[in-house]
Amino acid sequence: MPIYLFVLIIIVFIIGTSIKILNEYERGVIFRLGRVLDRPKGPGLIILIPVIDKLVRVSLRTVVHDVPPQDVITKDNISIKVNAVVYFRVVDPMKAIIDVENYLFATSQLSQTTLRSVLGQAEMDELLSQREKINVRLQEILDMHTEPWGVKVSTVEVKNVDLPQEMQRAIARQAEAERERRAKVISAEGEFQASTRLSEASDILSRNPMALQLRYLSTLVEIATEKNSTIIFPLPIDLIKIFMDKLGDKK
């Protein structure tokens, strides 16, 4: 091999190992002879000393981690399967590389154990009705444990809660009973309001006999508008009494 070709290969190797380009969302932690430099580098062009320097890339973008379904026994001894999604990102690249071996794997494992622990302390009704409160509690616990790793957990969302078949039937019966209770309450409230109005109307009519007569005539008009072949209605005793008195005078 010609000497100039050998030198050219060495130069290309040196340039390839000494020049690195980091994207806007990346930072580089540089180790020089095993010791980390004072601060991360990037983004842009980074020049390294061949053989001496080692670059570790760290992404600052938000990572969306899907926590696989976990078997959880709630506080009221109900066995369920729950999965969740965790949003986190690196805020301190040096801690993420130095203080933990693999921050992605560590955050994933911590998410699974925290999910089982927190949901195991909650009752089923709380899990179904106070989902937002549980999400906040999970986020606070995870963020507290990942802070020494330079990782910020921004959001935790419980996605699906798989209930046993018997529990689903029990919840359906409970929901149906609740709907029936509300319907009965509304019906009773309507009956109470109607009886109250009728009582007030009867008081008004009892104080004014002519109003009662007008109401009676109005009812007859309503009956006459219906398509009935025969209409039987009582006559007020006051009207009948007038004719009876006249017949008595004639005799």
C-alpha positions, 0 to 999 in steps of 0.5 A: 500500500502506498504511504500516501494512501495510508496517511489519507486513511488515517486523516479520514479516520481522525476527521470522522472520529473528531468531528460530530454534529448534534441536532437541536434536540441533542446534547453531548456528554463528553468523557475525556480519559474517563472523566466527564467534562464540566458541561454538556456540548451542543447543539451544532459542530463538536470537535473531539480529540481522537481516541481520548474523547468519547461522546454520549448523545442524549435526546432532550425530546419528550419520551412517550412510554407506554406502561404495559398492563399490570395486575393490581389488587385494589384496597377493597380486594378487587383484582384488575389489570391497568395500563398507563402512559408516562411522558418524561424528558431529560432536563440534565444530560449529565445526571442522566448519563452519570447517575443512572446506568440506563435512564429509559429502562430505569424510568420504565421499571419505576413506572410499573412499580409505582403504578401497582403501589399507588393503585393498590392503595385506592379503592375501586370507586376512587379509581373509576371516579377520581382518575385525575387525582390518581394521575396527579399522585402518580406524576408527583411520585415518579417525578420525585424519584427521577429528579436525581437522574435528571429526568422530569416526568411531566404527565402520567395518564391511566389509560385502561382499567380492565374489570372482571366480568362479575364486577362489570355486571355489578357496576351495571346493576348499580348504575341501573338502580341509581337511574331508577332511584333518580326517576322515582325521586323526580316522579315524587317531586313532580307529584309533590309540586302538582299536589301543592298547586292543586291545593292552592287552586282548591283554596282559591276556588273555595273562596270564590264560588263563581270561579268554580262555576267558570271552571266547570263551564270551561271543563264542559267546553273542553269535553265538547271539543272531543269526538264523543257520541255521548257525554254524561256530566253532573249538574251543579246542585245550585242550578237544579235547586232553582228549577225545583223551587219554581216547580214547587211554587207552581204546585 
